[in-house]
Amino acid sequence: MDIDFEKFEKPLSLGAHAMSGGLVVLWLGFLWLTMPVSSGGIDRVLHLCVGAASAMVIGWLTLAHVWFGNQLKRGADSIRG
C-alpha cells in the first residue's frame, strides 16, 4: 500500500511552525518560573546562566522545526534534493 505524503505536507509544515512557537513560549515560561524572588531561590547571575543555557537548547530545537517546516512548505522536491 503506497501512501501519498504530498497531501500532508502543508499540515505538517504548519505543525512544525506551531511547534517552534510553542517552544519559544515554553522557554519564556521556564524563565518566568526560575525568576529570582526576594524570599530566596537563585540569584540574578544564576538566572542569567540558566536562561542562556536553556536558550541554546530551545533555540536549536526551534530552528530545526522552522527549517523542516520551510522544507515541507516548498514541497517534496526540496527535501530530496
Buried (B, 14 or more C-beta within 10 A) or exposed (E): EEEEEEEEBEEBBEBBBEBBEEBEEBBEEBBEEBEBEEEEEBEEEEBEEBBEEBBEEBEEBBEBBBEBBEBBBEEEEEEEE
